[in-house]
Amino acid sequence: MSANTPTPPNAAQPPKAVIRALKKLLRPLVRLLLSFQITLPYLIELLKSTYVEIADRDFKLENKKQTDARISLLTGVHRKDTRRLRNQETEDEEISAAGVGSQLVANWISQPEYLDKDGEPRRLALKAKTDDPLPDFEQLVQSVCKQDMRARVVLDEWQRLGMATLVDGHWVELNKKAFLPDSGIDEKAFFLGMNVSDHLEAASQNLLANQPPFVERCVYYDGLSEASIQELKALAEQQGMEMLQALNKKALELKEKDQQKSATETQRMNAGIYFFNQPQELDDERA
């Protein structure tokens, strides 16, 4: 195995604690799958493909060619299916408009030219007059999308999602809660895949203990009233947004410095916050 390959403590007999954790995280996933009529046979095909992909990419032996037989041994996927899945053409993942949207929001809430005197994102002219020194919404879009996407197309989509409002046919105002669109299945699915995947990657790496731990913390309390839940939820939203905005501003500053160094190695990061509550009796039912 390569140096970067994760190694479970005992592949033959997984720890009972890991199996309990796996069952717990599968419950909301299966609930989501059933809500979209994604059946077990459909999921099994996805799992086969993913097992083969990860085994092929992340569990190679040094100086040895990865074979169908070895991948079949590692994954339990039949060799015939392994060969089929390895040879089929893989489609490139579509770059979601949500990814572009998050970059635009990041610039709008952090770059000085898009902020007012209080440091808040100012409303932007859809298209400023030629003698106006302040950048407009069109320039914001072009700063990220170049010539690939027109500002009006972005605005129409943002209005549909509740991310922005057009005032008096001229001014564009950002919804301050635009880190997550109010509607739009494609956008919400994009963030589901990105955020839950990265959270699970961090927790998994911490469990395998192959490197210094990632930040992965939570606050848990039970025995709370509905009023207390609402108060804590409001506090989490307020302070969580402050943390995200501070990280976003710093990340943009550091990215600009790093790009000037023209480093050959680049990395990505993802930090987030969540809040969840439900009646305790549901925990007992699903234990």
Contacts in CASP RR format, 6 or more apart in sequence:
PFRMAT RR
TARGET T0000
AUTHOR 0000-0000-0000
METHOD contacts of the structure
MODEL  1
MSANTPTPPNAAQPPKAVIRALKKLLRPLVRLLLSFQITLPYLIELLKST
YVEIADRDFKLENKKQTDARISLLTGVHRKDTRRLRNQETEDEEISAAGV
GSQLVANWISQPEYLDKDGEPRRLALKAKTDDPLPDFEQLVQSVCKQDMR
ARVVLDEWQRLGMATLVDGHWVELNKKAFLPDSGIDEKAFFLGMNVSDHL
EAASQNLLANQPPFVERCVYYDGLSEASIQELKALAEQQGMEMLQALNKK
ALELKEKDQQKSATETQRMNAGIYFFNQPQELDDERA
1 7 0 8 1.000
1 59 0 8 1.000
1 60 0 8 1.000
1 61 0 8 1.000
1 62 0 8 1.000
2 60 0 8 1.000
2 61 0 8 1.000
2 62 0 8 1.000
4 58 0 8 1.000
5 58 0 8 1.000
5 59 0 8 1.000
5 60 0 8 1.000
6 58 0 8 1.000
6 204 0 8 1.000
6 205 0 8 1.000
6 208 0 8 1.000
6 210 0 8 1.000
7 208 0 8 1.000
7 210 0 8 1.000
8 14 0 8 1.000
8 208 0 8 1.000
9 15 0 8 1.000
18 207 0 8 1.000
25 200 0 8 1.000
27 286 0 8 1.000
33 39 0 8 1.000
33 43 0 8 1.000
48 75 0 8 1.000
48 77 0 8 1.000
48 81 0 8 1.000
48 85 0 8 1.000
49 85 0 8 1.000
51 75 0 8 1.000
51 76 0 8 1.000
51 77 0 8 1.000
52 71 0 8 1.000
52 75 0 8 1.000
52 77 0 8 1.000
52 81 0 8 1.000
52 82 0 8 1.000
52 85 0 8 1.000
52 86 0 8 1.000
53 85 0 8 1.000
55 71 0 8 1.000
55 74 0 8 1.000
55 75 0 8 1.000
56 66 0 8 1.000
56 71 0 8 1.000
56 86 0 8 1.000
59 74 0 8 1.000
60 66 0 8 1.000
61 70 0 8 1.000
68 79 0 8 1.000
68 82 0 8 1.000
68 83 0 8 1.000
68 86 0 8 1.000
69 79 0 8 1.000
71 77 0 8 1.000
71 82 0 8 1.000
71 86 0 8 1.000
72 78 0 8 1.000
72 79 0 8 1.000
72 82 0 8 1.000
75 82 0 8 1.000
77 85 0 8 1.000
96 186 0 8 1.000
96 187 0 8 1.000
96 190 0 8 1.000
97 157 0 8 1.000
97 186 0 8 1.000
97 187 0 8 1.000
98 181 0 8 1.000
98 186 0 8 1.000
98 187 0 8 1.000
98 190 0 8 1.000
98 191 0 8 1.000
99 190 0 8 1.000
100 144 0 8 1.000
100 145 0 8 1.000
100 149 0 8 1.000
100 154 0 8 1.000
101 144 0 8 1.000
101 154 0 8 1.000
101 158 0 8 1.000
101 163 0 8 1.000
102 179 0 8 1.000
103 144 0 8 1.000
104 140 0 8 1.000
104 141 0 8 1.000
104 144 0 8 1.000
104 154 0 8 1.000
105 163 0 8 1.000
105 174 0 8 1.000
105 178 0 8 1.000
105 179 0 8 1.000
106 248 0 8 1.000
106 251 0 8 1.000
106 252 0 8 1.000
107 114 0 8 1.000
107 140 0 8 1.000
107 143 0 8 1.000
107 144 0 8 1.000
107 252 0 8 1.000
108 114 0 8 1.000
108 121 0 8 1.000
108 124 0 8 1.000
108 140 0 8 1.000
108 174 0 8 1.000
109 115 0 8 1.000
109 121 0 8 1.000
109 174 0 8 1.000
109 245 0 8 1.000
109 248 0 8 1.000
109 249 0 8 1.000
110 245 0 8 1.000
110 248 0 8 1.000
110 249 0 8 1.000
110 252 0 8 1.000
111 252 0 8 1.000
113 134 0 8 1.000
113 135 0 8 1.000
114 121 0 8 1.000
114 122 0 8 1.000
114 124 0 8 1.000
114 135 0 8 1.000
114 140 0 8 1.000
115 121 0 8 1.000
115 122 0 8 1.000
116 122 0 8 1.000
121 174 0 8 1.000
121 176 0 8 1.000
123 167 0 8 1.000
123 171 0 8 1.000
123 172 0 8 1.000
123 173 0 8 1.000
123 174 0 8 1.000
124 134 0 8 1.000
124 135 0 8 1.000
124 136 0 8 1.000
124 137 0 8 1.000
124 140 0 8 1.000
124 171 0 8 1.000
124 172 0 8 1.000
125 132 0 8 1.000
125 134 0 8 1.000
125 136 0 8 1.000
125 137 0 8 1.000
125 170 0 8 1.000
125 171 0 8 1.000
125 172 0 8 1.000
126 136 0 8 1.000
126 137 0 8 1.000
126 138 0 8 1.000
126 151 0 8 1.000
126 152 0 8 1.000
126 155 0 8 1.000
126 166 0 8 1.000
126 169 0 8 1.000
126 170 0 8 1.000
126 171 0 8 1.000
126 172 0 8 1.000
127 136 0 8 1.000
127 137 0 8 1.000
127 138 0 8 1.000
127 151 0 8 1.000
128 134 0 8 1.000
128 135 0 8 1.000
128 136 0 8 1.000
128 138 0 8 1.000
128 139 0 8 1.000
137 151 0 8 1.000
137 155 0 8 1.000
137 172 0 8 1.000
138 151 0 8 1.000
140 151 0 8 1.000
141 149 0 8 1.000
141 150 0 8 1.000
141 151 0 8 1.000
141 154 0 8 1.000
142 151 0 8 1.000
145 154 0 8 1.000
155 164 0 8 1.000
155 166 0 8 1.000
155 172 0 8 1.000
158 164 0 8 1.000
158 178 0 8 1.000
159 165 0 8 1.000
159 166 0 8 1.000
160 183 0 8 1.000
160 184 0 8 1.000
161 181 0 8 1.000
161 182 0 8 1.000
161 183 0 8 1.000
161 184 0 8 1.000
161 187 0 8 1.000
162 175 0 8 1.000
162 178 0 8 1.000
162 181 0 8 1.000
162 182 0 8 1.000
162 183 0 8 1.000
163 174 0 8 1.000
163 175 0 8 1.000
163 178 0 8 1.000
163 181 0 8 1.000
163 182 0 8 1.000
164 172 0 8 1.000
164 173 0 8 1.000
164 174 0 8 1.000
164 175 0 8 1.000
164 178 0 8 1.000
165 172 0 8 1.000
165 173 0 8 1.000
165 175 0 8 1.000
166 172 0 8 1.000
166 173 0 8 1.000
167 173 0 8 1.000
175 182 0 8 1.000
176 241 0 8 1.000
177 241 0 8 1.000
179 241 0 8 1.000
179 244 0 8 1.000
180 188 0 8 1.000
180 191 0 8 1.000
181 187 0 8 1.000
181 188 0 8 1.000
194 270 0 8 1.000
195 270 0 8 1.000
195 272 0 8 1.000
198 270 0 8 1.000
199 216 0 8 1.000
202 214 0 8 1.000
202 215 0 8 1.000
202 216 0 8 1.000
203 214 0 8 1.000
203 216 0 8 1.000
205 211 0 8 1.000
205 213 0 8 1.000
205 214 0 8 1.000
206 213 0 8 1.000
206 214 0 8 1.000
206 216 0 8 1.000
215 271 0 8 1.000
222 280 0 8 1.000
223 280 0 8 1.000
224 232 0 8 1.000
224 277 0 8 1.000
229 277 0 8 1.000
232 275 0 8 1.000
233 275 0 8 1.000
233 277 0 8 1.000
236 273 0 8 1.000
236 275 0 8 1.000
237 275 0 8 1.000
240 273 0 8 1.000
243 273 0 8 1.000
244 271 0 8 1.000
244 272 0 8 1.000
244 273 0 8 1.000
247 271 0 8 1.000
251 269 0 8 1.000
258 266 0 8 1.000
END
